[in-house]
Amino acid sequence: MFEIRVICDRADADRVSRALAAAFDTGPARQYPTRDGKRTRLYITADHRPDTPESE
């Protein structure tokens, strides 16, 4: 298990979360504003999917 942190535009947050969920087993995204308030930080706990060679 590992954590992914992404800094992106607020408008892209859902798209980024969906893309990561398609690639990994993910938990819910935790979303916080950046210090400048212009972007958002996403923290997502992820794991390799059970059917991939990387998870063995």
mmCIF file of the N, C-alpha and C atoms, coordinates in Angstrom:
data_MODEL
# 
_entry.id   MODEL 
# 
loop_
_atom_site.group_PDB 
_atom_site.id 
_atom_site.type_symbol 
_atom_site.label_atom_id 
_atom_site.label_alt_id 
_atom_site.label_comp_id 
_atom_site.label_asym_id 
_atom_site.label_entity_id 
_atom_site.label_seq_id 
_atom_site.pdbx_PDB_ins_code 
_atom_site.Cartn_x 
_atom_site.Cartn_y 
_atom_site.Cartn_z 
_atom_site.occupancy 
_atom_site.B_iso_or_equiv 
_atom_site.pdbx_formal_charge 
_atom_site.auth_seq_id 
_atom_site.auth_comp_id 
_atom_site.auth_asym_id 
_atom_site.auth_atom_id 
_atom_site.pdbx_PDB_model_num 
ATOM 1   N N  . MET A 1 1  ? 0.851   -1.166  0.000   1.00 0.00 ? 1  MET A N  1 
ATOM 2   C CA . MET A 1 1  ? 0.000   0.000   0.000   1.00 0.00 ? 1  MET A CA 1 
ATOM 3   C C  . MET A 1 1  ? 0.904   1.238   0.000   1.00 0.00 ? 1  MET A C  1 
ATOM 4   N N  . PHE A 1 2  ? 0.460   2.275   -0.684  1.00 0.00 ? 2  PHE A N  1 
ATOM 5   C CA . PHE A 1 2  ? 1.230   3.509   -0.757  1.00 0.00 ? 2  PHE A CA 1 
ATOM 6   C C  . PHE A 1 2  ? 0.272   4.675   -0.899  1.00 0.00 ? 2  PHE A C  1 
ATOM 7   N N  . GLU A 1 3  ? 0.787   5.883   -0.725  1.00 0.00 ? 3  GLU A N  1 
ATOM 8   C CA . GLU A 1 3  ? -0.050  7.073   -0.845  1.00 0.00 ? 3  GLU A CA 1 
ATOM 9   C C  . GLU A 1 3  ? 0.429   7.900   -2.021  1.00 0.00 ? 3  GLU A C  1 
ATOM 10  N N  . ILE A 1 4  ? -0.525  8.408   -2.764  1.00 0.00 ? 4  ILE A N  1 
ATOM 11  C CA . ILE A 1 4  ? -0.243  9.251   -3.923  1.00 0.00 ? 4  ILE A CA 1 
ATOM 12  C C  . ILE A 1 4  ? -0.694  10.665  -3.587  1.00 0.00 ? 4  ILE A C  1 
ATOM 13  N N  . ARG A 1 5  ? 0.156   11.643  -3.833  1.00 0.00 ? 5  ARG A N  1 
ATOM 14  C CA . ARG A 1 5  ? -0.221  13.040  -3.661  1.00 0.00 ? 5  ARG A CA 1 
ATOM 15  C C  . ARG A 1 5  ? -0.142  13.711  -5.019  1.00 0.00 ? 5  ARG A C  1 
ATOM 16  N N  . VAL A 1 6  ? -1.208  14.402  -5.377  1.00 0.00 ? 6  VAL A N  1 
ATOM 17  C CA . VAL A 1 6  ? -1.282  15.102  -6.656  1.00 0.00 ? 6  VAL A CA 1 
ATOM 18  C C  . VAL A 1 6  ? -1.698  16.538  -6.386  1.00 0.00 ? 6  VAL A C  1 
ATOM 19  N N  . ILE A 1 7  ? -1.017  17.479  -6.998  1.00 0.00 ? 7  ILE A N  1 
ATOM 20  C CA . ILE A 1 7  ? -1.426  18.879  -6.957  1.00 0.00 ? 7  ILE A CA 1 
ATOM 21  C C  . ILE A 1 7  ? -1.939  19.215  -8.348  1.00 0.00 ? 7  ILE A C  1 
ATOM 22  N N  . CYS A 1 8  ? -3.192  19.667  -8.417  1.00 0.00 ? 8  CYS A N  1 
ATOM 23  C CA . CYS A 1 8  ? -3.808  19.929  -9.721  1.00 0.00 ? 8  CYS A CA 1 
ATOM 24  C C  . CYS A 1 8  ? -4.825  21.063  -9.604  1.00 0.00 ? 8  CYS A C  1 
ATOM 25  N N  . ASP A 1 9  ? -5.313  21.507  -10.749 1.00 0.00 ? 9  ASP A N  1 
ATOM 26  C CA . ASP A 1 9  ? -6.407  22.477  -10.761 1.00 0.00 ? 9  ASP A CA 1 
ATOM 27  C C  . ASP A 1 9  ? -7.642  21.821  -10.157 1.00 0.00 ? 9  ASP A C  1 
ATOM 28  N N  . ARG A 1 10 ? -8.440  22.602  -9.474  1.00 0.00 ? 10 ARG A N  1 
ATOM 29  C CA . ARG A 1 10 ? -9.664  22.050  -8.865  1.00 0.00 ? 10 ARG A CA 1 
ATOM 30  C C  . ARG A 1 10 ? -10.561 21.389  -9.900  1.00 0.00 ? 10 ARG A C  1 
ATOM 31  N N  . ALA A 1 11 ? -10.609 21.960  -11.081 1.00 0.00 ? 11 ALA A N  1 
ATOM 32  C CA . ALA A 1 11 ? -11.472 21.425  -12.138 1.00 0.00 ? 11 ALA A CA 1 
ATOM 33  C C  . ALA A 1 11 ? -11.030 20.035  -12.589 1.00 0.00 ? 11 ALA A C  1 
ATOM 34  N N  . ASP A 1 12 ? -9.770  19.694  -12.371 1.00 0.00 ? 12 ASP A N  1 
ATOM 35  C CA . ASP A 1 12 ? -9.236  18.398  -12.804 1.00 0.00 ? 12 ASP A CA 1 
ATOM 36  C C  . ASP A 1 12 ? -9.272  17.333  -11.713 1.00 0.00 ? 12 ASP A C  1 
ATOM 37  N N  . ALA A 1 13 ? -9.648  17.668  -10.501 1.00 0.00 ? 13 ALA A N  1 
ATOM 38  C CA . ALA A 1 13 ? -9.554  16.744  -9.367  1.00 0.00 ? 13 ALA A CA 1 
ATOM 39  C C  . ALA A 1 13 ? -10.356 15.463  -9.595  1.00 0.00 ? 13 ALA A C  1 
ATOM 40  N N  . ASP A 1 14 ? -11.583 15.562  -10.061 1.00 0.00 ? 14 ASP A N  1 
ATOM 41  C CA . ASP A 1 14 ? -12.390 14.357  -10.293 1.00 0.00 ? 14 ASP A CA 1 
ATOM 42  C C  . ASP A 1 14 ? -11.790 13.478  -11.391 1.00 0.00 ? 14 ASP A C  1 
ATOM 43  N N  . ARG A 1 15 ? -11.315 14.094  -12.446 1.00 0.00 ? 15 ARG A N  1 
ATOM 44  C CA . ARG A 1 15 ? -10.713 13.342  -13.553 1.00 0.00 ? 15 ARG A CA 1 
ATOM 45  C C  . ARG A 1 15 ? -9.451  12.614  -13.092 1.00 0.00 ? 15 ARG A C  1 
ATOM 46  N N  . VAL A 1 16 ? -8.630  13.276  -12.300 1.00 0.00 ? 16 VAL A N  1 
ATOM 47  C CA . VAL A 1 16 ? -7.406  12.656  -11.785 1.00 0.00 ? 16 VAL A CA 1 
ATOM 48  C C  . VAL A 1 16 ? -7.753  11.504  -10.855 1.00 0.00 ? 16 VAL A C  1 
ATOM 49  N N  . SER A 1 17 ? -8.724  11.703  -9.973  1.00 0.00 ? 17 SER A N  1 
ATOM 50  C CA . SER A 1 17 ? -9.142  10.638  -9.048  1.00 0.00 ? 17 SER A CA 1 
ATOM 51  C C  . SER A 1 17 ? -9.660  9.421   -9.804  1.00 0.00 ? 17 SER A C  1 
ATOM 52  N N  . ARG A 1 18 ? -10.468 9.649   -10.834 1.00 0.00 ? 18 ARG A N  1 
ATOM 53  C CA . ARG A 1 18 ? -10.997 8.532   -11.628 1.00 0.00 ? 18 ARG A CA 1 
ATOM 54  C C  . ARG A 1 18 ? -9.876  7.783   -12.355 1.00 0.00 ? 18 ARG A C  1 
ATOM 55  N N  . ALA A 1 19 ? -8.916  8.517   -12.904 1.00 0.00 ? 19 ALA A N  1 
ATOM 56  C CA . ALA A 1 19 ? -7.808  7.873   -13.617 1.00 0.00 ? 19 ALA A CA 1 
ATOM 57  C C  . ALA A 1 19 ? -6.974  7.009   -12.673 1.00 0.00 ? 19 ALA A C  1 
ATOM 58  N N  . LEU A 1 20 ? -6.722  7.501   -11.476 1.00 0.00 ? 20 LEU A N  1 
ATOM 59  C CA . LEU A 1 20 ? -5.963  6.705   -10.513 1.00 0.00 ? 20 LEU A CA 1 
ATOM 60  C C  . LEU A 1 20 ? -6.764  5.490   -10.041 1.00 0.00 ? 20 LEU A C  1 
ATOM 61  N N  . ALA A 1 21 ? -8.067  5.656   -9.877  1.00 0.00 ? 21 ALA A N  1 
ATOM 62  C CA . ALA A 1 21 ? -8.916  4.528   -9.475  1.00 0.00 ? 21 ALA A CA 1 
ATOM 63  C C  . ALA A 1 21 ? -8.960  3.458   -10.565 1.00 0.00 ? 21 ALA A C  1 
ATOM 64  N N  . ALA A 1 22 ? -8.824  3.855   -11.811 1.00 0.00 ? 22 ALA A N  1 
ATOM 65  C CA . ALA A 1 22 ? -8.809  2.884   -12.905 1.00 0.00 ? 22 ALA A CA 1 
ATOM 66  C C  . ALA A 1 22 ? -7.501  2.095   -12.929 1.00 0.00 ? 22 ALA A C  1 
ATOM 67  N N  . ALA A 1 23 ? -6.417  2.701   -12.450 1.00 0.00 ? 23 ALA A N  1 
ATOM 68  C CA . ALA A 1 23 ? -5.108  2.053   -12.492 1.00 0.00 ? 23 ALA A CA 1 
ATOM 69  C C  . ALA A 1 23 ? -4.772  1.272   -11.225 1.00 0.00 ? 23 ALA A C  1 
ATOM 70  N N  . PHE A 1 24 ? -5.341  1.681   -10.089 1.00 0.00 ? 24 PHE A N  1 
ATOM 71  C CA . PHE A 1 24 ? -5.013  1.080   -8.795  1.00 0.00 ? 24 PHE A CA 1 
ATOM 72  C C  . PHE A 1 24 ? -6.278  0.823   -7.996  1.00 0.00 ? 24 PHE A C  1 
ATOM 73  N N  . ASP A 1 25 ? -6.168  0.003   -6.961  1.00 0.00 ? 25 ASP A N  1 
ATOM 74  C CA . ASP A 1 25 ? -7.211  -0.084  -5.940  1.00 0.00 ? 25 ASP A CA 1 
ATOM 75  C C  . ASP A 1 25 ? -7.009  1.132   -5.046  1.00 0.00 ? 25 ASP A C  1 
ATOM 76  N N  . THR A 1 26 ? -7.982  2.019   -4.986  1.00 0.00 ? 26 THR A N  1 
ATOM 77  C CA . THR A 1 26 ? -7.813  3.249   -4.222  1.00 0.00 ? 26 THR A CA 1 
ATOM 78  C C  . THR A 1 26 ? -8.893  3.397   -3.170  1.00 0.00 ? 26 THR A C  1 
ATOM 79  N N  . GLY A 1 27 ? -8.547  4.149   -2.148  1.00 0.00 ? 27 GLY A N  1 
ATOM 80  C CA . GLY A 1 27 ? -9.525  4.579   -1.163  1.00 0.00 ? 27 GLY A CA 1 
ATOM 81  C C  . GLY A 1 27 ? -10.086 5.917   -1.608  1.00 0.00 ? 27 GLY A C  1 
ATOM 82  N N  . PRO A 1 28 ? -10.917 6.515   -0.794  1.00 0.00 ? 28 PRO A N  1 
ATOM 83  C CA . PRO A 1 28 ? -11.462 7.829   -1.165  1.00 0.00 ? 28 PRO A CA 1 
ATOM 84  C C  . PRO A 1 28 ? -10.363 8.889   -1.168  1.00 0.00 ? 28 PRO A C  1 
ATOM 85  N N  . ALA A 1 29 ? -10.482 9.836   -2.066  1.00 0.00 ? 29 ALA A N  1 
ATOM 86  C CA . ALA A 1 29 ? -9.507  10.922  -2.159  1.00 0.00 ? 29 ALA A CA 1 
ATOM 87  C C  . ALA A 1 29 ? -9.776  11.948  -1.064  1.00 0.00 ? 29 ALA A C  1 
ATOM 88  N N  . ARG A 1 30 ? -8.704  12.356  -0.398  1.00 0.00 ? 30 ARG A N  1 
ATOM 89  C CA . ARG A 1 30 ? -8.804  13.452  0.562   1.00 0.00 ? 30 ARG A CA 1 
ATOM 90  C C  . ARG A 1 30 ? -8.338  14.696  -0.177  1.00 0.00 ? 30 ARG A C  1 
ATOM 91  N N  . GLN A 1 31 ? -9.110  15.755  -0.086  1.00 0.00 ? 31 GLN A N  1 
ATOM 92  C CA . GLN A 1 31 ? -8.851  16.944  -0.894  1.00 0.00 ? 31 GLN A CA 1 
ATOM 93  C C  . GLN A 1 31 ? -8.661  18.156  0.010   1.00 0.00 ? 31 GLN A C  1 
ATOM 94  N N  . TYR A 1 32 ? -7.570  18.892  -0.217  1.00 0.00 ? 32 TYR A N  1 
ATOM 95  C CA . TYR A 1 32 ? -7.250  20.095  0.553   1.00 0.00 ? 32 TYR A CA 1 
ATOM 96  C C  . TYR A 1 32 ? -6.779  21.177  -0.397  1.00 0.00 ? 32 TYR A C  1 
ATOM 97  N N  . PRO A 1 33 ? -7.052  22.448  -0.089  1.00 0.00 ? 33 PRO A N  1 
ATOM 98  C CA . PRO A 1 33 ? -6.542  23.528  -0.943  1.00 0.00 ? 33 PRO A CA 1 
ATOM 99  C C  . PRO A 1 33 ? -5.033  23.681  -0.772  1.00 0.00 ? 33 PRO A C  1 
ATOM 100 N N  . THR A 1 34 ? -4.369  24.169  -1.815  1.00 0.00 ? 34 THR A N  1 
ATOM 101 C CA . THR A 1 34 ? -2.946  24.488  -1.693  1.00 0.00 ? 34 THR A CA 1 
ATOM 102 C C  . THR A 1 34 ? -2.816  25.789  -0.914  1.00 0.00 ? 34 THR A C  1 
ATOM 103 N N  . ARG A 1 35 ? -1.600  26.091  -0.514  1.00 0.00 ? 35 ARG A N  1 
ATOM 104 C CA . ARG A 1 35 ? -1.384  27.312  0.275   1.00 0.00 ? 35 ARG A CA 1 
ATOM 105 C C  . ARG A 1 35 ? -1.773  28.575  -0.480  1.00 0.00 ? 35 ARG A C  1 
ATOM 106 N N  . ASP A 1 36 ? -1.578  28.562  -1.791  1.00 0.00 ? 36 ASP A N  1 
ATOM 107 C CA . ASP A 1 36 ? -1.948  29.747  -2.569  1.00 0.00 ? 36 ASP A CA 1 
ATOM 108 C C  . ASP A 1 36 ? -3.442  29.796  -2.868  1.00 0.00 ? 36 ASP A C  1 
ATOM 109 N N  . GLY A 1 37 ? -4.162  28.711  -2.570  1.00 0.00 ? 37 GLY A N  1 
ATOM 110 C CA . GLY A 1 37 ? -5.609  28.677  -2.761  1.00 0.00 ? 37 GLY A CA 1 
ATOM 111 C C  . GLY A 1 37 ? -6.058  28.528  -4.200  1.00 0.00 ? 37 GLY A C  1 
ATOM 112 N N  . LYS A 1 38 ? -5.130  28.415  -5.132  1.00 0.00 ? 38 LYS A N  1 
ATOM 113 C CA . LYS A 1 38 ? -5.487  28.353  -6.547  1.00 0.00 ? 38 LYS A CA 1 
ATOM 114 C C  . LYS A 1 38 ? -5.658  26.928  -7.063  1.00 0.00 ? 38 LYS A C  1 
ATOM 115 N N  . ARG A 1 39 ? -5.065  25.984  -6.377  1.00 0.00 ? 39 ARG A N  1 
ATOM 116 C CA . ARG A 1 39 ? -5.123  24.592  -6.801  1.00 0.00 ? 39 ARG A CA 1 
ATOM 117 C C  . ARG A 1 39 ? -5.591  23.728  -5.640  1.00 0.00 ? 39 ARG A C  1 
ATOM 118 N N  . THR A 1 40 ? -5.624  22.437  -5.859  1.00 0.00 ? 40 THR A N  1 
ATOM 119 C CA . THR A 1 40 ? -6.021  21.516  -4.802  1.00 0.00 ? 40 THR A CA 1 
ATOM 120 C C  . THR A 1 40 ? -4.990  20.408  -4.676  1.00 0.00 ? 40 THR A C  1 
ATOM 121 N N  . ARG A 1 41 ? -4.876  19.864  -3.472  1.00 0.00 ? 41 ARG A N  1 
ATOM 122 C CA . ARG A 1 41 ? -3.997  18.722  -3.224  1.00 0.00 ? 41 ARG A CA 1 
ATOM 123 C C  . ARG A 1 41 ? -4.883  17.507  -3.001  1.00 0.00 ? 41 ARG A C  1 
ATOM 124 N N  . LEU A 1 42 ? -4.604  16.435  -3.692  1.00 0.00 ? 42 LEU A N  1 
ATOM 125 C CA . LEU A 1 42 ? -5.313  15.174  -3.511  1.00 0.00 ? 42 LEU A CA 1 
ATOM 126 C C  . LEU A 1 42 ? -4.372  14.179  -2.847  1.00 0.00 ? 42 LEU A C  1 
ATOM 127 N N  . TYR A 1 43 ? -4.860  13.517  -1.823  1.00 0.00 ? 43 TYR A N  1 
ATOM 128 C CA . TYR A 1 43 ? -4.115  12.436  -1.176  1.00 0.00 ? 43 TYR A CA 1 
ATOM 129 C C  . TYR A 1 43 ? -4.956  11.183  -1.340  1.00 0.00 ? 43 TYR A C  1 
ATOM 130 N N  . ILE A 1 44 ? -4.375  10.170  -1.972  1.00 0.00 ? 44 ILE A N  1 
ATOM 131 C CA . ILE A 1 44 ? -5.109  8.945   -2.276  1.00 0.00 ? 44 ILE A CA 1 
ATOM 132 C C  . ILE A 1 44 ? -4.274  7.752   -1.845  1.00 0.00 ? 44 ILE A C  1 
ATOM 133 N N  . THR A 1 45 ? -4.845  6.914   -0.976  1.00 0.00 ? 45 THR A N  1 
ATOM 134 C CA . THR A 1 45 ? -4.194  5.672   -0.587  1.00 0.00 ? 45 THR A CA 1 
ATOM 135 C C  . THR A 1 45 ? -4.482  4.654   -1.678  1.00 0.00 ? 45 THR A C  1 
ATOM 136 N N  . ALA A 1 46 ? -3.441  3.967   -2.148  1.00 0.00 ? 46 ALA A N  1 
ATOM 137 C CA . ALA A 1 46 ? -3.598  3.062   -3.283  1.00 0.00 ? 46 ALA A CA 1 
ATOM 138 C C  . ALA A 1 46 ? -2.843  1.764   -3.031  1.00 0.00 ? 46 ALA A C  1 
ATOM 139 N N  . ASP A 1 47 ? -3.217  0.772   -3.791  1.00 0.00 ? 47 ASP A N  1 
ATOM 140 C CA . ASP A 1 47 ? -2.536  -0.512  -3.776  1.00 0.00 ? 47 ASP A CA 1 
ATOM 141 C C  . ASP A 1 47 ? -2.622  -1.086  -5.184  1.00 0.00 ? 47 ASP A C  1 
ATOM 142 N N  . HIS A 1 48 ? -1.682  -1.965  -5.519  1.00 0.00 ? 48 HIS A N  1 
ATOM 143 C CA . HIS A 1 48 ? -1.743  -2.627  -6.819  1.00 0.00 ? 48 HIS A CA 1 
ATOM 144 C C  . HIS A 1 48 ? -2.961  -3.535  -6.851  1.00 0.00 ? 48 HIS A C  1 
ATOM 145 N N  . ARG A 1 49 ? -3.541  -3.681  -7.990  1.00 0.00 ? 49 ARG A N  1 
ATOM 146 C CA . ARG A 1 49 ? -4.685  -4.592  -8.133  1.00 0.00 ? 49 ARG A CA 1 
ATOM 147 C C  . ARG A 1 49 ? -4.200  -6.023  -7.928  1.00 0.00 ? 49 ARG A C  1 
ATOM 148 N N  . PRO A 1 50 ? -5.008  -6.872  -7.301  1.00 0.00 ? 50 PRO A N  1 
ATOM 149 C CA . PRO A 1 50 ? -4.596  -8.261  -7.016  1.00 0.00 ? 50 PRO A CA 1 
ATOM 150 C C  . PRO A 1 50 ? -4.214  -9.081  -8.246  1.00 0.00 ? 50 PRO A C  1 
ATOM 151 N N  . ASP A 1 51 ? -4.747  -8.743  -9.412  1.00 0.00 ? 51 ASP A N  1 
ATOM 152 C CA . ASP A 1 51 ? -4.484  -9.540  -10.605 1.00 0.00 ? 51 ASP A CA 1 
ATOM 153 C C  . ASP A 1 51 ? -3.291  -9.060  -11.425 1.00 0.00 ? 51 ASP A C  1 
ATOM 154 N N  . THR A 1 52 ? -2.471  -8.147  -10.877 1.00 0.00 ? 52 THR A N  1 
ATOM 155 C CA . THR A 1 52 ? -1.313  -7.659  -11.614 1.00 0.00 ? 52 THR A CA 1 
ATOM 156 C C  . THR A 1 52 ? -0.034  -8.312  -11.101 1.00 0.00 ? 52 THR A C  1 
ATOM 157 N N  . PRO A 1 53 ? 0.949   -8.506  -11.948 1.00 0.00 ? 53 PRO A N  1 
ATOM 158 C CA . PRO A 1 53 ? 2.209   -9.135  -11.524 1.00 0.00 ? 53 PRO A CA 1 
ATOM 159 C C  . PRO A 1 53 ? 2.941   -8.332  -10.438 1.00 0.00 ? 53 PRO A C  1 
ATOM 160 N N  . GLU A 1 54 ? 2.764   -6.997  -10.423 1.00 0.00 ? 54 GLU A N  1 
ATOM 161 C CA . GLU A 1 54 ? 3.463   -6.164  -9.445  1.00 0.00 ? 54 GLU A CA 1 
ATOM 162 C C  . GLU A 1 54 ? 3.009   -6.469  -8.021  1.00 0.00 ? 54 GLU A C  1 
ATOM 163 N N  . SER A 1 55 ? 1.804   -7.012  -7.846  1.00 0.00 ? 55 SER A N  1 
ATOM 164 C CA . SER A 1 55 ? 1.287   -7.256  -6.510  1.00 0.00 ? 55 SER A CA 1 
ATOM 165 C C  . SER A 1 55 ? 1.771   -8.582  -5.932  1.00 0.00 ? 55 SER A C  1 
ATOM 166 N N  . GLU A 1 56 ? 2.490   -9.374  -6.705  1.00 0.00 ? 56 GLU A N  1 
ATOM 167 C CA . GLU A 1 56 ? 2.968   -10.673 -6.215  1.00 0.00 ? 56 GLU A CA 1 
ATOM 168 C C  . GLU A 1 56 ? 4.270   -10.547 -5.474  1.00 0.00 ? 56 GLU A C  1 
# 
